[in-house]
Each structure stands twice: as C-alpha cells, then as structure tokens.
C-alpha cells in the first residue's frame, strides 16, 4: 500500500516546527522507521509531516557523571557506538544492539522510538528501567516529563498539542551495579516475543541490595518490577536468581496475540530474568572489586 496524501514541511528552527505542528493533523518525522510503515499501511494519515532533521542542536549525545542525554535526532547506531554513553549507562548499548536491523538502526532515532511508545520497543523499557525522563518543547517553553507520566498506553503518550520530544535522559548506573539485556525473537531483528533488562546493585560486602527488571512485549506500557525480596542479602555469586525469575513471573500480566500466548511470554519472563540477572550480578561483582 501507499500512504494517504500529505503535505511535507522541513522547518529549520524549533520555533518553526512548533508553529507548523499547531496546524490540525500535523505529525513529527525524525528517522521515520516507526512512522513510515504506519503511513504505508494507512494506520496513520497525518495531514502534514513535519521533518525536524534540519533543526540544529538535536543530534548530540552528552554523557556526564549524572547520566546520558540523547538528542531527538541521534540515530540508534550512533548511540550504540558511543563509548562514553556506554560507560555511564551500559544498558543503552546493550539494548540498542537488539533494535531491529543495521539498516533501521542507521536511520531510526532513539528518541523517536521512545516517543512512538511501542511496548515492543527496547528503548521504552530502558527509559523506564533507568528511571529516565524526556524533555518536551512546546510553545510555552520546555517541560521535563518522567517516564511514568509519559507513557499512557500502547503507541500513546501524555503529550498533546504542538510539542516535540527534544531529548531523553537516562540516569547513570549506580555504584556497585551491573546490567544485562536479552530478548527472544522469531528471527534476529524482528520485534521481540519477550525481552528483559535488569539492574543488580550490591552492598559494600558484595551482597544483593537491589534488583530491578523491565520487560519488552509484555505489558501495554513499560513496567519496572522490584525483585529484591527474592534475593536480598544473598552473596551475588550464589544468589538464588531462579527465585527472582519465579517472582517476576507472578508480577507480569502479558497478553496473548498472534506471536505468542500469555503463558509462553510468562515462561520467557522467568527464563530471561534468571539469565540476565546472572550476567548483571557478575558485572556488579567486578565493578565492586574494582
């Protein structure tokens, strides 16, 4: 199929972008890897596409001791290979490596994926797991929106009216912590049937202090689950990670669809949780020893 007819605008400033977005039926275009398939299937039919690729200052990755700020025009591939960002928050590279195929990562944007709010997207879960936020530009100024307030439903955010998500912020990995990310897909590069990202934090003695997990293709919006009770106080090298996986299975409520049953997704949650926690704990031990 072909998209329905639309007008195309490519303003050169953020102010001009917001002015065009004030028109009825206008929609932002950044990388287009999520939007263009919807247009082609006529699941979306905006009156105007507002291309923001000419707007300066939106294509930078800034890594500091506090976290990583990713601009709206940063491509997945640029973030994947940003060594400074990976040092500050390793989940960024680990999750981005699982995003679709190289051709899509070369054009698609991380912030665009987050703004698309697809519960099958890796980066929505990472924003939630790291307790991140987005910055939104509106005619009245800029506003910071935490992930809990941003995602309200599948492919739906709390942002309305003329507005552009200009960046996403991912807080730095806490001290004595490790991360891991894994997913199961029918074919490499397909949307995940289930994915899991985890963060394990140890106390100064190398015992488990905190365990958090977020999942891909499991809920209608990103969810973060605290699994600490299953393993708190246990030595990281011998913790009962299977118990944490079993606890995770009781906390999720996946749907059945054409790709997998709810029961199968719940099974994968347990398997992937245990698997990723083993890796994250080993990394946390290494960081604590260092």
C-alpha positions as CSV (number, residue, x, y, z in Angstrom):
1,X,0.0,0.0,0.0
2,X,1.0,3.6,-0.3
3,X,0.5,6.4,2.2
4,X,-2.5,8.7,2.0
5,X,-1.7,12.2,0.6
6,X,0.0,14.6,3.0
7,X,1.9,17.9,3.0
8,X,5.6,17.9,3.8
9,X,7.4,20.6,5.8
10,X,11.0,20.8,6.8
11,X,11.5,23.9,9.1
12,X,14.9,25.0,10.1
13,X,14.2,26.0,13.7
14,X,12.4,24.5,16.6
15,X,10.1,27.5,16.8
16,X,9.1,27.0,13.1
17,X,8.5,23.3,13.8
18,X,6.1,24.1,16.7
19,X,4.3,26.7,14.5
20,X,3.6,24.0,11.8
21,X,2.6,21.5,14.5
22,X,0.0,23.9,15.6
23,X,-1.9,23.1,12.4
24,X,-4.5,20.3,12.6
25,X,-3.3,16.9,11.7
26,X,0.5,17.6,11.8
27,X,2.9,14.9,12.9
28,X,6.7,14.9,13.6
29,X,9.1,13.0,11.4
30,X,12.6,12.2,12.6
31,X,14.0,8.9,11.5
32,X,10.7,7.6,10.2
33,X,11.4,3.9,10.9
34,X,8.4,3.6,13.1
35,X,6.1,6.1,11.4
36,X,6.6,5.2,7.7
37,X,5.3,1.7,8.0
38,X,2.2,3.0,9.7
39,X,1.7,5.5,6.8
40,X,2.2,2.8,4.2
41,X,-0.5,0.6,5.9
42,X,-2.7,3.7,6.3
43,X,-2.8,3.1,10.1
44,X,-1.8,6.8,10.3
45,X,-2.8,9.5,7.9
46,X,-1.4,12.9,9.1
47,X,-2.3,16.0,7.1
48,X,1.3,17.3,7.4
49,X,4.6,15.6,8.1
50,X,7.0,17.9,9.9
51,X,10.5,16.8,9.2
52,X,12.8,18.0,12.1
53,X,16.1,16.9,10.6
54,X,17.1,20.5,9.7
55,X,16.7,21.7,13.3
56,X,20.2,22.3,14.8
57,X,21.3,21.0,18.2
58,X,19.2,17.8,18.3
59,X,21.8,15.3,17.2
60,X,24.1,15.2,20.2
61,X,24.8,12.6,22.8
62,X,26.0,14.1,26.1
63,X,27.4,11.8,28.8
64,X,28.2,13.2,32.2
65,X,28.6,11.7,35.7
66,X,24.8,12.1,36.2
67,X,23.7,10.3,33.1
68,X,23.3,10.4,29.3
69,X,21.2,12.9,27.4
70,X,20.2,11.7,23.9
71,X,19.0,14.3,21.4
72,X,16.0,13.7,19.2
73,X,18.0,13.2,16.0
74,X,20.6,10.8,17.4
75,X,20.4,7.6,15.4
76,X,20.3,4.2,17.1
77,X,23.7,3.3,15.5
78,X,25.4,6.5,16.8
79,X,24.2,5.7,20.4
80,X,25.2,2.0,20.0
81,X,28.8,3.1,19.2
82,X,29.1,5.9,21.7
83,X,31.7,4.7,24.2
84,X,31.2,7.5,26.7
85,X,27.5,6.8,26.9
86,X,28.1,3.0,27.3
87,X,30.5,3.7,30.2
88,X,27.9,5.9,32.0
89,X,24.9,3.7,31.3
90,X,25.8,0.3,29.8
91,X,22.1,-0.6,29.2
92,X,22.0,1.9,26.3
93,X,24.4,0.0,24.1
94,X,23.1,-3.4,25.2
95,X,19.5,-2.6,24.4
96,X,20.3,-0.7,21.2
97,X,22.2,-3.6,19.8
98,X,18.9,-5.5,19.8
99,X,16.9,-2.8,17.9
100,X,15.8,-4.3,14.5
101,X,18.4,-4.5,11.8
102,X,21.5,-2.4,11.0
103,X,19.7,-0.5,8.2
104,X,17.0,0.5,10.5
105,X,19.5,1.4,13.3
106,X,21.3,3.6,10.8
107,X,18.3,5.8,10.2
108,X,15.9,5.3,13.2
109,X,16.2,7.5,16.2
110,X,16.3,6.5,19.9
111,X,14.1,9.4,21.0
112,X,11.7,8.8,18.1
113,X,11.3,5.1,19.2
114,X,10.5,6.3,22.8
115,X,8.0,8.9,21.5
116,X,6.4,6.2,19.4
117,X,5.6,4.5,22.8
118,X,5.6,1.0,21.4
119,X,5.6,-1.6,24.2
120,X,7.6,-3.8,21.9
121,X,10.4,-1.3,21.6
122,X,13.6,-1.8,23.6
123,X,14.3,1.8,24.4
124,X,11.0,2.5,26.1
125,X,11.8,-0.3,28.6
126,X,15.4,1.1,29.1
127,X,14.0,4.6,29.8
128,X,11.7,3.1,32.5
129,X,14.4,0.8,34.0
130,X,16.8,3.6,34.4
131,X,14.1,5.9,35.8
132,X,14.7,8.4,33.0
133,X,12.7,11.3,31.6
134,X,12.1,13.2,28.3
135,X,12.3,16.9,27.6
136,X,9.4,18.3,25.6
137,X,9.4,21.6,23.7
138,X,6.1,23.4,23.5
139,X,5.1,27.0,22.5
140,X,5.0,27.9,26.2
141,X,8.5,26.5,26.9
142,X,10.3,23.3,27.7
143,X,9.0,20.7,30.2
144,X,10.5,17.6,31.7
145,X,8.3,14.5,31.9
146,X,9.2,11.4,33.8
147,X,8.6,8.0,32.1
148,X,5.7,7.1,34.4
149,X,3.8,10.2,33.3
150,X,4.9,10.0,29.7
151,X,3.6,6.5,28.7
152,X,-0.1,6.2,29.0
153,X,-0.9,3.3,26.6
154,X,0.3,1.4,23.6
155,X,1.5,3.9,21.0
156,X,0.2,6.7,23.2
157,X,1.9,9.3,25.4
158,X,0.6,12.1,27.6
159,X,1.9,14.8,25.1
160,X,-0.7,16.6,23.2
161,X,-1.0,19.8,21.0
162,X,2.1,21.3,19.3
163,X,5.0,19.6,21.0
164,X,8.3,17.9,20.2
165,X,10.3,15.5,22.4
166,X,13.7,17.1,22.0
167,X,15.7,14.6,24.2
168,X,15.7,11.7,26.6
169,X,17.8,11.4,29.7
170,X,19.0,8.1,31.1
171,X,20.5,8.3,34.7
172,X,23.9,6.9,35.2
173,X,24.4,3.3,36.5
174,X,24.6,3.4,40.3
175,X,27.8,2.4,42.0
176,X,28.4,-1.4,42.6
177,X,25.9,-2.2,40.0
178,X,25.7,-4.4,36.8
179,X,23.3,-4.6,34.0
180,X,22.2,-7.1,31.3
181,X,19.7,-7.2,28.4
182,X,18.4,-10.1,26.4
183,X,15.4,-10.9,24.2
184,X,13.8,-13.7,22.3
185,X,12.6,-13.1,18.7
186,X,11.4,-15.4,16.0
187,X,14.2,-14.1,13.7
188,X,17.0,-11.8,14.6
189,X,15.9,-8.2,14.1
190,X,12.2,-9.0,14.5
191,X,10.2,-7.5,17.3
192,X,10.9,-9.5,20.5
193,X,8.4,-12.0,21.7
194,X,9.8,-11.1,25.1
195,X,12.8,-9.1,26.3
196,X,14.3,-8.4,29.7
197,X,16.6,-5.7,31.0
198,X,17.9,-5.8,34.6
199,X,20.0,-3.9,37.1
200,X,21.6,-5.5,40.1
201,X,23.1,-3.4,42.8
202,X,25.3,-4.8,45.6
203,X,26.2,-3.5,49.1
204,X,29.8,-2.9,50.1
205,X,30.1,-6.5,51.2
206,X,29.1,-7.9,47.8
207,X,25.6,-8.9,48.8
208,X,22.5,-8.2,46.8
209,X,21.0,-4.8,47.8
210,X,18.6,-4.2,44.9
211,X,17.2,-5.9,41.8
212,X,15.0,-4.2,39.2
213,X,13.8,-5.5,35.9
214,X,11.8,-4.2,32.9
215,X,10.4,-6.2,30.0
216,X,9.7,-5.8,26.3
217,X,6.5,-7.0,24.6
218,X,5.0,-8.0,28.0
219,X,2.7,-5.1,29.1
220,X,0.8,-2.3,27.3
221,X,3.2,0.2,28.7
222,X,6.7,-0.1,30.2
223,X,6.7,-1.6,33.7
224,X,9.5,-1.8,36.2
225,X,9.4,-4.6,38.8
226,X,11.3,-4.8,42.0
227,X,12.7,-8.4,42.5
228,X,14.8,-7.6,45.5
229,X,12.8,-9.6,48.0
230,X,13.7,-12.8,46.3
231,X,17.4,-12.5,46.8
232,X,18.1,-9.6,49.2
233,X,21.2,-10.0,51.4
234,X,22.5,-13.1,49.4
235,X,26.0,-13.2,48.1
236,X,26.0,-12.2,44.5
237,X,27.9,-15.2,43.3
238,X,25.5,-17.7,44.8
239,X,22.2,-15.8,44.9
240,X,19.0,-17.7,44.1
241,X,18.4,-16.0,40.7
242,X,15.9,-18.7,39.8
243,X,13.7,-17.4,42.7
244,X,13.9,-13.9,41.3
245,X,12.8,-15.3,37.9
246,X,9.9,-17.1,39.6
247,X,8.9,-13.9,41.4
248,X,9.0,-12.0,38.1
249,X,6.5,-14.5,36.5
250,X,4.0,-13.6,39.2
251,X,4.3,-9.9,38.7
252,X,3.7,-9.6,34.9
253,X,0.4,-9.8,33.1
254,X,1.2,-10.4,29.4
255,X,-1.4,-10.7,26.7
256,X,-1.9,-13.4,24.1
257,X,-1.5,-12.3,20.5
258,X,-0.6,-13.9,17.1
259,X,3.0,-14.1,18.1
260,X,2.8,-15.9,21.5
261,X,0.4,-16.9,24.2
262,X,0.4,-15.2,27.6
263,X,1.6,-18.3,29.2
264,X,4.6,-18.6,26.9
265,X,5.5,-15.0,27.5
266,X,5.3,-15.5,31.2
267,X,7.6,-18.5,30.9
268,X,10.1,-16.4,28.9
269,X,10.0,-13.7,31.6
270,X,11.2,-16.2,34.1
271,X,13.9,-17.7,31.9
272,X,15.2,-14.3,30.7
273,X,15.1,-12.8,34.1
274,X,17.3,-15.5,35.6
275,X,19.6,-15.5,32.7
276,X,20.2,-11.7,32.7
277,X,20.5,-11.5,36.5
278,X,23.4,-14.0,36.4
279,X,25.2,-11.8,33.9
280,X,24.4,-8.5,35.7
281,X,25.4,-9.8,39.1
282,X,28.8,-10.9,37.7
283,X,29.3,-7.5,36.3
284,X,28.4,-5.9,39.6
285,X,30.9,-8.1,41.4
286,X,33.6,-7.0,39.0
287,X,32.7,-3.3,39.5
288,X,32.6,-3.7,43.3
289,X,36.1,-5.4,43.2
290,X,37.5,-2.6,41.1
